[in-house]
Amino acid sequence: MNFEEELLNRFHVFFNNVDLSSTYKPVFLKSIMDLSDFGKPGVVGSQWVEKVGNQLKVDLNFVVIRYAKYYWDMYYKFNLRQSHTPQDVNIHKFFGDKQDPHKPPTLTDLAEEKYETLRKEMISKSIKPQVLKRLNNDLCLYQIINGKNYILFDHNIIEFLKKYKGILIPAINFITTRYLEKINSSPRIAEKVLGKIPRSFLKPDEKKIIMKYHDSCFYCGKIEQDYAFDHVIPFDYIYQTDLFNMVPACTSCNGSKSNRLSTREFFNKVLERNKKIKELKDYSASWYENLYDKCKLEYHKGSFFSV
Ligand SMILES: [Zn+2]
């Protein structure tokens, strides 16, 4: 077997047999995949990668910013459990409890000096003992030097990652999604794992449909010239924009609701409104109600928006 076949085989065994108990391994692996872009302009964290002879010397800071970004979004934005143990993945130990879900740090932010201490902590407490060795036991991708904060990749491994990136990344996303679906009932987990879906908005004709059934702010009744359109079940949970979940909101209500869930009272009002909208497609009231209950249970945990 040549080198490439052998490595493909290792990945094959890994993807088929891996029995995850958290998302650490696939997230670490996905963070490494960006090395296949090393040398191209604009790769964040390139200052931490150095070509030494026939190897790439990769400071773990390059990996940890990607790793931290994934967990930040999963924990603060989507509220998705990452492990079936009661402790879950303790990302808030590093970031604290006061993160605004609407202001996710970018990779560039995480590479800045102000995150240096956090990166150090995450490398030594989250990556080094837990993931670094175990993933290498499965895949043998890099060399670990005891006591050092970097790992070494042979040139042919990087070439391999470059060549097969297009199938490895979807496979990594697939095993991550499959695992997360076992421990979360949140909708559209695959899309949340992809993490690149832009927030969607109503089209002008859809706004007109909604306004046929309302003449004021859905929440406080205030009449305005222009309304914002609010997701009753928050966008970051439902991850789609559909007529049945949209209501007009005045600037003030829209601002203070943010990504919170509305109270049951408002939700009942939406259910009644939806009975009248003739234009609804693929809508089931019981499915929508069920989604509301799940959102309350696993996403909002009792924090509601009310006027
Ligand atoms: Zn209002």
Residues whose N, C-alpha, C, O or C-beta is under 5 A from the ligand:
A	BS01	ZN	C217 Y219 C220 G221 K222 C250 C253
